[in-house]
Amino acid sequence: MTGGRDETRLIRAGMRSHGRLAKTVGPPIQKGSTVLLPDAASLYDERQTTYGRGGLAAQNALMDALAELEGAQAVRLFPSGLAAVTGALLAVLKAGDEVLVTDTAYKPTRRFCDNVLTRYGVQVRYFEPRTAPDALPWSAATRLVMLESPGSLTFEMHDVRAVAAAARARGALTLIDNTWGAGLLFKPLAHGVDISVQALTKYVGGHSDVFMGSAAASDPALCSALDHAIWDFGWAVAPEDAYQMLRGLRTLPTRMARHGASSLIVAEWLSRQPQVLQVLHPALPGAPDHELWKRDYSGAAGLFGVVLQPVAEARVHALLDALKLFGLGFSWGGFESLALDCDHQLVHRRFRKAYDGPVLRLNIGLEDPGDLIEDLSRGLGALAG
Ligand SMILES: *Cc1c(COP(=O)(O)O)cnc(C)c1O
């Protein structure tokens, strides 16, 4: 350490151990806006990391791991799942373009399309999720098709491979929100999708306590477009959060197997209850789009919908309020079971289906499925009032 006064010495004190990190199982949580460069020639060398916003050790480890999971050339991180969706859209769309958006998109995705994309001169057209690919509202300006499979709240599946091929034939891109598949149960890029987005907040995080999103791509021009979006808009994620996500990734397949198996036990039980009209779980035999799920997915997630026999909203609230193990709340993919009613969100749809009864959404957590069934049985009992 150089001599001099305390004020100067303290600025550099303790830095000698940098670069001599003990090897741990997880990456170092490296914090930094400034990155110190070895020499003047490096300052403007674009091949080097010259600033912390693009990510340091923990973020890089997470991006590499997610690229392996998604079978992608590159994965980029965003501060939330919604930011990954909007960031990917902004990365590829420009004024004058048209985007075709599934009517079952996550509601905040829809809000962004309606409020922001249209303001910047992008035309947004919604389509019913089961529309045959050739019958989508294509035009010469169609730049992108935005899919979400299964769709939010009502779990319609797309024939992703067919839509991606139809888009490609017309010179358009496809983007999918694959949060339900978590990059594990379904591999969008292998089915011809150009950009695969997921809210890591859900299954990858797995504990309902960290926000983050990812966008995966393999085409070099798209990887570069995502990079530009990240830099131009100024997004960054914290190393602590990236570390937590990487930790979640280690147990993702193990948790997912349990979420999937339990959700099918609960879904199958629900489908036999007299108060239930229909179960909206593509992995349940006989449920809508089960054949597409079987063709494309390697497993089931823990989130699905339930259509009840027609009852007044007050009775639906009585059901929800009677639950003791299911928390009432938004988000999903965590270790704890959650329930909510969906009708308030479904009214925004353009091609709203008549379900003949109130729609609930259940997130099946890691609890014992028999206990969850007991809880739901109590809830269904409260329906009658
Ligand atoms: C929750 C969710 C998102 C957004 O994730 P956040 O991290 O909460 O912003 C995006 N898509 C789907 C399908 C979701 O369920």
The ligand as a MOL file (V3000), in Angstrom:
LIG
                    3D

  0  0  0     0  0            999 V3000
M  V30 BEGIN CTAB
M  V30 COUNTS 15 15 0 0 0
M  V30 BEGIN ATOM
M  V30 1 C -46.1870 -12.6550 -13.9540 0
M  V30 2 C -46.1080 -12.7430 -15.4060 0
M  V30 3 C -45.3100 -11.8570 -16.1280 0
M  V30 4 C -44.6160 -10.6820 -15.4900 0
M  V30 5 O -43.6650 -11.0000 -14.5350 0
M  V30 6 P -43.2070 -9.8950 -13.4690 0
M  V30 7 O -41.8630 -10.3500 -13.0630 0
M  V30 8 O -44.2280 -9.8960 -12.3940 0
M  V30 9 O -43.1680 -8.5750 -14.1880 0
M  V30 10 C -45.2270 -12.0300 -17.4910 0
M  V30 11 N -45.8930 -13.0090 -18.1110 0
M  V30 12 C -46.6760 -13.8690 -17.4510 0
M  V30 13 C -47.3920 -14.9370 -18.2020 0
M  V30 14 C -46.8160 -13.7670 -16.0780 0
M  V30 15 O -47.6390 -14.5960 -15.4240 0
M  V30 END ATOM
M  V30 BEGIN BOND
M  V30 1 1 1 2
M  V30 2 1 2 3
M  V30 3 2 2 14
M  V30 4 1 3 4
M  V30 5 2 3 10
M  V30 6 1 4 5
M  V30 7 1 5 6
M  V30 8 2 6 7
M  V30 9 1 6 8
M  V30 10 1 6 9
M  V30 11 1 10 11
M  V30 12 2 11 12
M  V30 13 1 12 13
M  V30 14 1 12 14
M  V30 15 1 14 15
M  V30 END BOND
M  V30 END CTAB
M  END
